[in-house]
Amino acid sequence: MHISVVITTYNQPEWLEKVLWGFSVQEWRDFEIVIADDGSGPATRELLDALRPRLGVALRHVWHEDTGFRKCEILNKAILAAEGDYLVFTDGDCIPRRDFLTVHAEQAEVGRFLSGGYLKLPLATSRRIGREDILAGRATDYRWLRANGVPFSRRSVRLALGGRVARLLDRLTPTRASWNGHNASAWRSDLVAVNGFEERMGYGGLDRELGERLENAGIRGKQIRHRALVVHLEHGRGYRNEAVLRANREIRREVAETGRTRAVVGLDRHLSGSRA
């Protein structure tokens, strides 16, 4: 299985570099990286140019001009640019554990999308993590993180679990398997069938909306939140807007009530010259 990892980013090159080092040491090696860049400045391109020959994996940069929050649009462009038949999605502030892609690849099923988990780190810990911590696996190690400022929580304990225990908890968890932008995957053909991400959506619920349309189309979510894990680096969020959140909730309400499967404004508007 050839995987395309789609990583979203916007003007966070320091965090993005840490994420890319995490993918450089993945156990699963048959993959490419597609950066879905919602208009970052030159620092991000310079970082990618510098890292490209050092990562040991194909790296593609899909970028458009910064005219405001257009995450769904750049994600659709990234889907069309991806060469893999199976797509794994995460964010440019989420460092993957070494077995992250292995779990997604092994758990992929026809008619399903996968819903993974995360551990949110304090800002001080996020800053403390360095390249060597990532390459050595310390950045996703439960004991190292606890010793470096991560408080105890049920979510943090997931990093200490594995094998049968993690599988059992994924089977027993009452949490719905939703589409999570930080950790989710699906067959490319299923994403194209539902017309990708809804570009009318701004920040807040845009990932869940895609999962809800996949469910309407008969593509059911599968829980891997205890097995496929990323650590989420802390940062500010200046793009929250209450009017946008209300509009997003209305779109999701309509999807739920009508059972609609395809995005009204989706990836088909970018199909010219792309691989469908």
Secondary structure, 3 states (H helix, E strand, C coil): CCEEEEEEECCCHHHHHHHHHHHHCCCCCCEEEEEEECCCCHHHHHHHHHHHHHCCCEEEEEECCCCCCCHHHHHHHHHHHCCCCEEEEEECCEEECCCHHHHHHHHCCCCEEEECEEEECCHHHHHHCCHHHHHCCHHHCHHHHHHCCCCCCHHHHHHHCCHHHHHHHHHHCCCCCCCCCCCEEEEHHHHHHCCCCCCCCCCCCHHHHHHHHHHHCCCEEEECCCCCEEEECCCCCCCCCHHHHHHHHHHHHHHHHHCCCCCCCCHHHHCCCCCC
